[in-house]
Amino acid sequence: MERSGIFTRPRRPVVGSLLSVALFTAIWSGCGRAPSESPERSIAQLQVIRGTVSVVKNGRESSIGSTAVHELAATDVIRTHAGSEAVVLLGGEAHVVGENSEYRIDAHSPRTNGAGGETRVSVIKGLTTFFLPISRKGHRFQAMADTVVAAAKGTIFSLEYRDGRARVTVLRGLVDLLLRTPDGTVSSSVARTLSPDRRAVVAESRIRDEPLDKDESSKLNADLLRIRGWLRLDVSQF
């Protein structure tokens, strides 16, 4: 296993035809269902890219094998393990959950009359990379970790949370950062706005951001092209 930048490289970067069909259908049809915040209704699809992934639903954990497609509801928790990776398809978005990570959909409401809507997810631990379409005007997106909330409208960025420290890396678009206190309170004001090719580290209510150096930026964009190939995504849409 080899890790480079914000993505983890599998030994065989080849995704089966089932993944391609599932991604194409779900992304362009909004997952084929009207999203709902009800924990009993499907609002997203989980596609295992490699390895075995666990899904915790109503306190019960089950294992999903490679190439399987699984329906997700609000509050379901996704757990990846060493050597496993998955993608969540949600209302035109693609969320790539890296290995040894935990991720949860907190809420999702669809757009009405072509505008509005909101998605909130939590990165409990590990790494998730988000592909958010730029065409969805007015749709609010928030990815939360214990120390920070990353808010965006259309972009490609990652949120990694380990050992009390969050790292937000932006490849496309702009991401607003709002501080989050240990009791879960989120600041009402934007603490920092990250532009492309910048990374912020958030810990103990402090934000330190810096530009990516040229070599790291090149590696991240190379990884982005690999992800595009695996998921058959048109990156120009994000």
N, C-alpha and C positions, 0 to 999 in steps of 0.2 A: 504494500500500500504506500502511496506517495502523496504527500500533501503539498500543494503549491498555491500560494495566495489565499483567496477566500474559498476556493473549491478544493474538493478532494478528488484525486484522479483514481479511477478504477484501473485495474490491470488490463481490462478489456473495455475500452470506451465505445462499446457497441450496444445500442438499445434495440430490442426486438421490435418487430412490426406491430405487436399488440400495443406497446407503449406509444408508438408514433400515431396509430389510429386513435387511441384514447385521448392523447394530448390534442390532436387536431380537432376532434369532435368536441371535446370539453371546452377548449379555449374559445373556439369561435361560436359555440352555441351557449356560452355562459353556463357550462356544466349540464345543460339539457334540462334544468329544473329551475323553478322559481325559488330563489334563496329565501330562507326563513331563519329567524333566531330561535325557533323552537328546538330544544335539544332532542326531540323525537324525530325530526324531519331531516332528510339529507340536504345539505347545502354545499357540499364539495365532494370531490373524488380524490382518493389517495392512489397513486401509482408507485409501486415499489420498483426502483431502478435496478438495485442489486442487493443481494443479501436478504435477510429476514427482518421485518419491521414489526413492532408491537403497537397495537391500538388499545387504549384504555377507554372503555365505554361504560358509563354508570358503575365505575369501580371494578369492572371485570376486564382483565387483560387477555388479548388474543394475539396470535402471531399471523402475519401476512407474508406469504412467500413472494419471491421475485416474479415479476411480470403480472402479479395479481392486481386487480382493480377493486378498491373498497370504497363504499359510500361512507361519508363522514357527516356527523351532526355537530352542532355547537357544543362546546365543552369537551369534545373528544380530544384525548391526548395522544400524540404520535411520539413513539420512542424508537430511535434508531440505535444500532449497536456498532461495534467495530466491524468495518467492512460492509456496512449497509448504508443505503441512501434512498430517499424517496422524494416525490414531488406531489404537492397538493394543488389541485386545480380548483379555483374558486372565482366564479363570476368573471372570467377572462383573465384572471391573475394566475401566475405560476410561482409557487413557493417551494424552493429546493431545500430540503432538510438534510444537512450533512450528517456524517457518521457521529455516533456517541452524542446525540442531541435529543432534546425534548421540546415539543412545539404543541401549541393548543390554539384552536379557533375560539375566540371569546364571543364574537358577534359578527353578523353580516346581514346587512339590509340592502336590497337592490335599489337601483335608480328608479325613479318614477318620472314619467313624461320626459325621459331623456336626460335627466339631471339628478344630482343628489346621490344619496347612498353612502354607506359607511362600512368599513371592514376594520375589525380589531383582532389582533392575534398576540400571543405571548410566546417569546422565546425563553423557556424555562431554564434551559441550559444548552450549551453547544452553539452551533452555527446554522443559520437559515439565510438563504439569499432570495430576494424578492424581485420578481419581474412584474411591474405594474404598468398597464397600458396608458399611454399619454393621452388617448382620445377620450377618456372618461371625465368630462368636465364636471367639477363640483363633487366628485366622489372622494370622500375622506378615507385615508388609510393610516392606521397606527399599528406599529409593532412595538411591544413592550418587553422590557427586561426589568429586573428589580431596581436598577439605578437610573433608567432612562426610558423615555418614549420617543421613538423616531416616527415622524409624521411626513407623509409625502402624497402627492397627487398622481404623478406618473414618473417612474424612474426605475433604475436598477441599482440596488444597494444590498448590503449584507449587515446583519446584526448578530454578533457573537457575544455570548455571556458565559463566563467561567470564573468561579472563585471570587464573586463580588465585583467583577470588573467587566464592563461592557465595551465592545469595540464596534463602531459603525463605520463602514467603508462605502463610499459613493462612487459608482462608475458612470451613471447617467443621471441627469436631472438634479433637483435640489431636495435636501432632506432637512427638516426642522427638528431640532433636539430640545426636548423638555425634560427637566430634571424630575426624578421620582424619589420620594423619601422612603425610608424603611417601612413606614406604616401604609405605603401604597398611595399616598397623596401625590398628585401630579401638579407641577407648577402651571399656573395659568398663562405664563409668558414664555416666549421662545428664548432659550438660553443661547443657542448657536444655530446657524444655518450652514450646512455643509454643501459645497459645490463639488462637481466631478473631480475625481482623482485626489480626494482628501479623505482623511481618516480621523476619527475622534475616539479617545479613550475616556470613559466615564467611570469614576469611582469616588465614593465618599462625597457626593454632591459637588464634584469638581469635573470640569471638562477640559481636556487638553487635545487640541486638534493640530494637525500638520499636513502638509502636502505629501503625497506619495512620491518617492524618488522615481527617476525615469525607469530604472530597471524593474522596480516593483510594479509600476503602472503597466509596463509592457507585459509582465507575467500575468497580471490580473486580466488584462484584455485578451491575452491568449487563452486563458481559462474560460473567459466569457464565450469565445468562439467555440471552444470544445463543448460547453454547456448547450450552446445553440445547436450544435450538431447532434448531441444526444437527444435533446427534446424536440428537435425540428421546429424551433421557434424563429420567427422573423424579428430579430432584435430591433429593427427600425421602428417597430410598433411600441417599444417600451422607452 
